[in-house]
Amino acid sequence: MSDASSPRIIAIANQKGGVGKTTTTINLASALEKRGFSSLIVDIDPQGNASTGMGVNTEDRIKTTYDLIIDGAPLSEVLRPTSVEAILIAPATTDLSSADIELVANERRSFLLRDILRSPLVAQLGVDYVLIDCPPSLNLLTVNAMVAADSILIPLQSEFFALEGLSQLMLTIREVRQTANPKLRIEGVLLTMHDQRNRLAQQVESDARETLGELVFQTIVPRNVRVSEAPSHAVPVLDYDPGSKGAMAYGDLADEIIARYHSISA
């Protein structure tokens, strides 16, 4: 960690849906836990899939990130334990769908999540990482995540047009740097749902590495049925089937992030 009291905040973002944001959030937190690092997952996707995937039933989401961001509810009232001991979650429900409309009139609408996550209360939790699962859009919730975060992790599905939507995301990141969070950086681009036998997937990887260089993680998450099955059991794939290729890939991702961070901190 950068110092004894501040967790590292990573937003997992891509305005395109179905690229593996929630899967990456859950399984990165789990892989970090296996390596001795605790995490807080902040679910700001109205679908609430990270909350479900970590074993938090809808009826147990008494206070959510909607209450946290919109109504100023204390973080302590929102936090829930998960199916993994060292991982806490601020859960989400469909209430968040109206957040953009409700935030428009707030002068600090882009800074609300930053004010929450940079507060002494979060430092007192003693977690090493805060992982923000963003919605599949570049709305005010995603902007809040970017303003709050140290870095952005971008899952990129290995399919045709994969790189097309990245330009708008990069522009938004640049705007946030210029206006609200000059220290924001790109943690890395993670290729997901990759089928090495597929020539198109190989081409996407080649194009991504040629275009983005070292921003692309060495780790590639394969298309893996065990990764898809794990959320229905409300546990990360590293607990559901630790020997699967998907579980091992997320372990490799955690190792890359830990190594990158310590090399930056050194």
N, C-alpha and C positions, 0 to 999 in steps of 0.2 A: 504494500500500500504506500501511497505517496506520503502520508504521515499517519500518526497513530490514531487519528480521530476521523479522517474523512474516507469514506468508501469511494471506490472508483465507479463512476456512473456511465453505463453504456446503453445507448438507445439502439434497439434493433428495428430498423426502418427500411421500408421500400413501399412506395405508393401502389405498387402492383400487388394484387391479392394472390394467394396460393403459392407463394414462393418459399414458404418455410419459416416465416418470422416467429410464430408461436412455438413451433417445434424446436427451433434454434434456441429461443429464450429458455424454455423448460430444460432442454438437454444440456445446454451450456451451464446453467445453474447447477444441474446434477453432476456434471463432470468436474466442475470447480469444487463441489462439495466432496467428491471422492479424493480430491487433492488437498483437502484441508482448508478450503476457503468457503465462508458462509455468504449467502446472498439474500437480498430482498428483491423479489419480482414485483414490478409495478405494472399492473395490467390496465392499459388505457385503450384497449380495443373493445368497442361496445359488444362484440360477439362473446367476450369473456372466456375464450377457449383456453387461455393459459390458466385461468382459475379452475376450470373444469379438469384440465389435464393434470393439475397438481392436487386433485382430490378435494377441492372446496365446492360443495354442493350449493346450488342456487339459494336454497332456503337458509344457508349459513352465511350468506353475504348480507349481513344486517346493515352494515355501513360499507360503502364501496368508494372507488376512486371518484365517482361522481360527487359524493358527499365531501370528499377530500378537496377536490379542485373547485367545485362550484359553490359549495356551502361552507367551506372552511372547517370541516369536521376535523378533530384532532387525529393525527396519524395513529395514535395508540388505539383508537376506537375502530379503525379500519383494518388494521393488520390481522391476518389469520395465519395459524400454523398450516403446514402442507403435509403431504404424504412423505416428505423428506425432512428429517429433523432439523438440519442446518439451513433450511430455506423457508423464509417468511414470504407472504404475498399480500399485496394490497389488491383485492379482487375487483372485477368489473362486472357490470350487468348492462342490459340494453338501455338503461337510463342515460348512459353516456352519449347515445345517438343525438341528443339535443344539445350537447355541450357547446358546439360551435355557435349556435344561435344565442345561447345564454351568456356566452363569453364576450360577444361583440361589444357590448356597452361598457365592459370593464377596462379601465385604462391600463391595467397591468395584466391584460389577458394573456400575453405571451410569457409572462414571468412567474405565473402562479405555481407551476410545478417546481421551478428552480427554487423559489422561496421555501417550499416544503422540504425538498430533498437536500438543500444546503443548510438546513436548520440544525441546531445542536441536538434536537431530538433524534435525528437520523444517526448522527455520530454516536449517540449514546446506545444505539442498538448494537453496535460493535460488529456490523456486517462488513465484509471485505468488498463486496460488489453490489451495486444496484443495477438491475437489468430491466429496462423499460420496453414492454411489448407494445409497439405502436399500431394504430389502425392502418388499414390498407388505403391511405389517402394522405395528401399533403395538406391536412386541415390544421386548425388551431391546436388540436391535441398533439399532433406530430411536431408542430413548431414548439410547443411547450417542452416536449421531450428533448428537442435539439438545443433549446436554450438552457435546459437543466444539465445536459450530459457533458461528460469529458470527451466522448467519442461516439461515432455512429458505426454500427456493424450492419452491413448491407447484404442480406441473403439474395442470391441471384439464381433463378432456376435455369437449368441447362436446357433451354429450348429456343426456338426461333423467336426473334425480336427481343431476346432477353436484355440486350444492351440498349434497346431503343428508349426505354423509360428512364434510364439512368441520368440522362442529361438534365431533365427537369429536377430530379432529386439533387444533383450536384449544384444546380443553380440555387435551390432553396438553402442548401448547406452554406453556400457562399454568402447568400444574403444574411443568414443568421450570424455568420462570422463577422460581417461588416456592421451589423446593427445591434447585436445583443450578446454574442458569446464568441469573442475573438479567439479563444483558446480551443474551440471545437475542432476536432480532427476526425479523419476517417480511420476507424479502427482497422477496417479491412472489408473486402468483398468476399463473401463465402458462396462458392458454387454448390448448389443443392440439387437433390433429385437427379443425380447424374448417372447415366447409364454408359459405362465405358465402351460397351459394344456398339453403341449408336454413333454413327459418323457425325451426325449433327451435334451431339453433345460434345464430341471431341473438338469440333469446329468452334463451338461456343467457348470452350475453355481456351483454345488457342487465341481467339479474338479478344477475350477478356484479358488474358495475360499480355497480349501485344498492346492493347489500348491502355490498360490500367497498371501494368508493371507489377511492382512489389506490393501494391495495394491488395492484390488478390492473395488470399491465404493459400498456403501449400495444401492444406487440408481440403479435400473434396468430400461432400456428404453424398453417398450413393443413394440411388432409389432402392429402398429397403422396406420390405413388408413389415418387419418388426417395429420399425419407427412409426409406421402408420397404425399398427395395432395398439401400441403402448397407451395412447391417451384414453382409449376405451376402458382401460384398467386403472385409470387415474394415477399412473406413475410414469416417470421418465423411462425412456428405453434402456438407460443404463441400469435400472433396477428390474425392468421387465425381462430383458435378455442381454446381460452385460457382454456376452460373447459375440453378439451380432455385429455385422459390418457397420451399421448405423451407430451403435453405441461406441464402437472403437473410433469412428470418425469424430464424434463429438468429444471424445477424450483427447484426440489429437488437436482439435481446435482449442480446447482449454489449455493444453500445453503451449500452443503457439501464442495465445494471448498472454499467459503468464510470462513466457520468455520475452515477448515484445515489451511488456510493461516494465519488467525488471531491467531490461537493457536501456529503456528510456530513462528510468529512475536513477540508473547508476551514474 
